[in-house]
Amino acid sequence: MTGEKERVPALDPSAEYAAARGEIDAAVARVLASGRYVGGPEIEGLEAEFAAFCGVAHAVAVSTGTDALRFALIAADLKAGAEVITSPFTFIGTTEAIHQAGGRTVFADIVEDTFALDPVKVRAAVTSRTAALMPVHLYGHPADMAAFEPLARERRLIVVEDACQAHGAALGGRMAGALGTAGCFSFYPTKNLGACGEGGMVTTDEAHLAARVRRLRDHGQSEKYRHAEEGYNGRLDAVQAAILRVKLRHLPAWNARRRAIAALYSDRLSRLEQRGLLRLPVERPGARHAWHLYAVRVPPGRPGRRDAVRERLAAQGIETGIHYPVPLHRQPAYEAMRLQEGSFPESERAAREVLTLPMHAHLEDRQAERVTQALGAALEAA
């Protein structure tokens, strides 16, 4: 319509379907015709292909990313009440998994530039009860896993990567999902590799851990109607697996497109950073960012400045996100931990400042250019 501003969505899963519609429709039809809707060759094929993508020996498909985290901890033999150190600046699925696996969450603060766990703060948080570390590759940038390896060896700690936002990220030439005891991925529709529903994956080089995750996802069955332990109904369905196999073939190209968008954003917005109006995300040397989200910081020149910027962008038809507005230690669900404001200042500051810009593999250059222009105007006015 004349005068109507084009909407720029923050995320657009339907664009992926449009781009691969023929392949996806054929894959779904293949499953429906087969009658194998749970388990079977589609699941096995996805697991083999995703393991090869991550460079690990085993991948086990499960129903959600949260189940992936929970099953990985249980399969790694986390003891009841054992402490797991993780970030307060992440989605609650991270800590839900810890508690549902019988563990106890201990938070450590994040580093300013990548929003990942601070290795110095992690070491200070370790006690005799610490059993595991759960670094989060937030927004697609890998955590500093090399800094955790000596601590893990020294204290014999499980290291479970929360790679739910990091499909295709890498560190030192090794893929996310291959950097710890186990890696855990979500296939929520908005992820870099997203299903048309829910899904998750556990990756590992440890055969016994993979075998136990396979039992846990299927009611503890070691074989049909033989239950080695009580488990869960945590299986991925075959239709989602078939869709994910199609999308996995496109993932390298789609991630390359995300990198191109991130580069465009960083180039056009650098002048605003130089003036102190915002801060741009980074990609540390040796790391490969998956650019699940492009998260800028809006420094608080006055109360509500970030929200004012967001409202001005919304008025232009540009969608943005806040991932995440309330750190986990300040959530009502964790009031019993008695952690006050100021406990984790970097996480709290990130929650006040972060704004995520439109980012998906089918965002057009002209749309990204429009985002940068509108953001500049909004920052000037706010």
Steps between C-alpha positions, in 0.01 A plus 500: 500500500615855432663651806491177700838405646631155411514273803845364579452193723754424767482131406328328208476118510249501214766641267706182549202289404444713188867461403499119533131427452533232233762305696311532828166399351663195339666402828176529696312302236767228516449462875121501478509233232742285701284467810816535714411806704704432815858377473624333186723606211424873512616526861804285431585702191474833682712374787777379270496819293497734800782306668707542183412871487624550858798267465398264779452125524139505621188714472170407666177672393258598777177696531632843608817688582404496866474120489840490334654691792312296761578162344868590451539582869320186613695284256825651630394371844435831672437424866200634691580841645826538309583854390498606137651839415332696225404850389208705635476674161327235291160339443350315797521166316867486604425500871178302469709216358746517789228480763300234318818289481531525879774762508532836669569814297790724594525818296818672384503833321569556131771684309395828345584444134359154416238464777655160584609362837802677649768232565640699793158519666439131428821395673407711802158331515635143509456314828543143616141441390551618142446219249442675169539814294234607251638780281243666272599596145263794516374656176730263307842607631687209663596536863871493588512122524880486492506688831269242661694191389781522762247557779288208382801269490627618838165459675362215285198700394238416239484770232165522322478761225173684473532539123128558447576825312827393341439271202814538288702704751860395553800569719857426398376301203278274711125520468259588776371170631849349490657720769388328820380173650178555306340770289131583500302661220146627456314480170233750598364656177692828534843339546765497226393139447131500587230237480135566422430436865722391788820296495842457656828308476776377730848467349793318660805285434416276796315186393363419845355850539331482160360155581349623824343805333341259251351305791387810689312642200309171459367413845831343606472219245817312415293292259127475435315447828822465701546807719847536648379801697213744513532751221295760316295545189756721332512378140520713187238408241594386151328786316712756686812293435429491127449877492821557697697278262394725212586816691835363619613481138426872467642603838855590387363734232239644734764562768722668241212732421463582869870588508451732205212676675704532819787651301264750336355598838844542657628708211201737488465532876867550585463879478234485770728294720780750450268771629407294805136459398512119504737205528531231237541124550843347455652185357809407697815380320483125440122494539234466234175666595183328377312833515181351632431850628667834435497663844596864540518687828316828544683693776251650746526873433173539689250260659304307240731594213517149356123467510462838330735387222306177462168685481633732229616200297166328546327811367710455186386137467833363628474222755767458766542277804636510853683178581474507803337782702520335846805292605412163646616585853233774507219280371211418736567130444834537680405727789604224739863547390488844669724664242461876508543766233873555461591133546603466135556853368606411144192284449278769645654769281461284190133447586451876514688579177466215248287547191492233228457614140326310219714199410418204280647343187241650269526860613574714196780756483253781442311397815821489702598842364163634606549359849833679539359831377196479726712395799731799447205739493343338806822523699541866408146574616489288815 
